Amino acid sequence: MEALIDLLYKIADDKLILGHRNSEWTGVGPILEEDIAFASMAQDKVGQSKALYDILNSLGEPAPDPNAFLRNAEAFRCCQLVELPIGEYDFSLIRHFLFDAAELLRFDTLRSSSNEPLAQLARKFYGEIKYHNLHAKTWIKKLGNSSEEAIERLQNSLDYAFPYALGIFETSYLEEEIIGRNLFEGEVALKDKWLNAIAEVINQTQLHMPDYLAIAPKFGGRVGEHTEYLQPMIEEMGEVFRLDPSAEW
Amino acid sequence: MQYTKEQILEVLDTVKDPEIPVLSLVDLGVITELIISDTNVVSVTITPTFSGCPAMDTMKKQLEEALLAKGIEHTPVKVSFETPWSSDLLTEKGRAAIKKFGLAPPPMLGNHQPDIDILEQIACPHCDSMNTEMKSMFGPTLCRSLHYCHNCLQAFEQFKPLG
């Protein structure tokens, strides 16, 4: 049970926090279509997190709203990549590309998780994440083969985001149990597939893959160690909810 | 008198998708289970089109109201992910209603997931030309994408395929 709870918190928190970050593009995207795209992906991810918090609720954890809005940063199990500020569009696009490539592969295998409620959600989410993944790949290929400035900006963001992206695959202290009970194939197996998937796209552009073997991953998120950016974001996200946690919406 | 499934479906067919008011929830394919008990109590299960769809609560409420208005005893409408929705579940009547509304109906996917090739090959709902281009795979609601027709020079939206 503890292993399942650990796994669910990790993937639900990733979705909620990146969903909220994506929503910060609403109204300020570089073009209207991208404004809508990031807002739509935000809606998908927050909606998906709600369904995962519902499973957690059925396992004795708090209801989705209090769980999302009343925890402090150290209780969150998201990776540090998702909590970083949106920055400029090049960073948000690179983060979206790196994260959703991992997310598609993660939910591909979760479709056959031994936990049936999680497997059901994974079957549902997979098609939705596919759109996120297609969106990211389309823009990386387009901009990664465009102007000198675009390529330079994307490369800088890729180099900056990469240690954080490797932090997605921080293993759990319950990793053996998660794998042994067939809840999930595990972070190491996922990382190997992810490296191939992103390299395949990057190799179709003028960007180059960072030398990942020489990079120290930014771990800590999965055990509640976060960057300075998470707590203020959480406070803003739950500001209205905390005015009256018992209010009916 | 014991209700038949057909009678109940006829009642449920009056409830429309809050975001596409010409499309009934029955034709949308979101009603995944309909049980009429021996004591004539109706139980309905629906499944979300997209996980983040904000219209689920409204759909649930409207289905319950439609049953109540006909005096049909029912349990609260259940939302479940057990049978996931796919755009292939849209009925022929539903597809025609979507097209009449000005949206391109989704292509049938079978066992495939949408890919760029599928999304680029969309017939214009106004003139049926295939000379169209996808502008954005995200639109004004989660279930729509944005396209442009080079034949009749009009922008249009598609009801997105989802596997």
Chai-1 contact restraints between the chains, C-beta under 6 A:
chainA,res_idxA,chainB,res_idxB,connection_type,confidence,min_distance_angstrom,max_distance_angstrom,comment,restraint_id
A,E33,B,S136,contact,1.0,0.0,6.0,A-B,restraint_1
A,I36,B,F138,contact,1.0,0.0,6.0,A-B,restraint_2
A,A37,B,F138,contact,1.0,0.0,6.0,A-B,restraint_3
A,S40,B,F138,contact,1.0,0.0,6.0,A-B,restraint_4
A,S40,B,L142,contact,1.0,0.0,6.0,A-B,restraint_5
A,Q43,B,G52,contact,1.0,0.0,6.0,A-B,restraint_6
A,Q43,B,L142,contact,1.0,0.0,6.0,A-B,restraint_7
A,D44,B,G52,contact,1.0,0.0,6.0,A-B,restraint_8
A,G47,B,S51,contact,1.0,0.0,6.0,A-B,restraint_9
A,G47,B,G52,contact,1.0,0.0,6.0,A-B,restraint_10
A,Q48,B,S51,contact,1.0,0.0,6.0,A-B,restraint_11
A,A51,B,S51,contact,1.0,0.0,6.0,A-B,restraint_12
A,Q120,B,F81,contact,1.0,0.0,6.0,A-B,restraint_13
A,Q120,B,E82,contact,1.0,0.0,6.0,A-B,restraint_14
A,L121,B,F81,contact,1.0,0.0,6.0,A-B,restraint_15
A,R123,B,P84,contact,1.0,0.0,6.0,A-B,restraint_16
A,K124,B,S51,contact,1.0,0.0,6.0,A-B,restraint_17
A,K124,B,F81,contact,1.0,0.0,6.0,A-B,restraint_18
A,K124,B,P84,contact,1.0,0.0,6.0,A-B,restraint_19
A,G127,B,Q113,contact,1.0,0.0,6.0,A-B,restraint_20
A,G127,B,L162,contact,1.0,0.0,6.0,A-B,restraint_21
A,G127,B,G163,contact,1.0,0.0,6.0,A-B,restraint_22
A,K130,B,Q113,contact,1.0,0.0,6.0,A-B,restraint_23
A,Y131,B,M137,contact,1.0,0.0,6.0,A-B,restraint_24
A,H135,B,M137,contact,1.0,0.0,6.0,A-B,restraint_25
